[in-house]
Amino acid sequence: MPDDEAVATVNIEDRTDRWRFRCPNGHTTWEPTNHHFWCRTCARMDSTDGVFDQLRDVRDDRLIARERVNLHDRVGPYDKDLDRRGEV
């Protein structure tokens, strides 16, 4: 069950953050998309399409909803409402 109070800042290019924050099935091969996440490993399995809307914080064993996750990369904050060119 997601922790509605939890807010996480994740550097999507940091290896440590990738090991700490995983898809709900425990994989580190996830990527952010506009309003959800996608996991390459899950997508390769027959039972799922790889789309999900929560990250698992394995340190605290909690699920965090996409809207409660602040993503960053080498450019800065990764705004889920804009693509990387800054267009809506």
VENLINFEN-V370896 format. One record per residue. N is the residue number from 1. PSI is psi in degrees with one decimal (NA if undefined). Layout:
n: (N & N)
psi: (PSI & PSI)
//
This chain:
n: (1 & 2 & 3 & 4 & 5 & 6 & 7 & 8 & 9 & 10 & 11 & 12 & 13 & 14 & 15 & 16 & 17 & 18 & 19 & 20 & 21 & 22 & 23 & 24 & 25 & 26 & 27 & 28 & 29 & 30 & 31 & 32 & 33 & 34 & 35 & 36 & 37 & 38 & 39 & 40 & 41 & 42 & 43 & 44 & 45 & 46 & 47 & 48 & 49 & 50 & 51 & 52 & 53 & 54 & 55 & 56 & 57 & 58 & 59 & 60 & 61 & 62 & 63 & 64 & 65 & 66 & 67 & 68 & 69 & 70 & 71 & 72 & 73 & 74 & 75 & 76 & 77 & 78 & 79 & 80 & 81 & 82 & 83 & 84 & 85 & 86 & 87 & 88)
psi: (134.9 & 148.1 & 101.5 & -22.3 & -17.1 & 136.0 & 133.1 & 141.7 & 122.7 & 124.5 & 108.2 & -10.2 & 2.6 & 123.6 & -40.3 & -44.1 & -36.9 & -32.9 & -32.2 & -45.5 & 121.5 & 169.6 & 164.8 & -21.6 & 2.6 & 7.8 & 150.6 & 5.1 & 33.4 & 157.2 & 146.2 & 145.9 & -171.5 & -56.4 & 18.1 & -167.1 & 163.1 & 135.6 & 122.2 & -43.3 & -44.5 & -40.1 & -26.5 & -13.9 & 147.2 & -23.2 & -2.6 & 159.3 & -5.2 & -0.6 & 135.9 & 165.2 & 21.3 & 147.5 & 146.2 & 123.2 & 104.0 & -21.6 & -44.0 & -1.5 & 59.8 & 155.1 & 136.8 & 123.9 & 149.4 & -40.7 & -10.7 & 5.5 & 123.4 & 115.0 & 143.7 & 152.4 & -169.6 & -20.1 & -30.8 & -151.5 & 138.0 & 100.7 & 116.3 & -12.3 & -7.2 & 149.4 & 176.7 & -13.9 & -8.2 & 12.8 & 146.1 & NA)
//
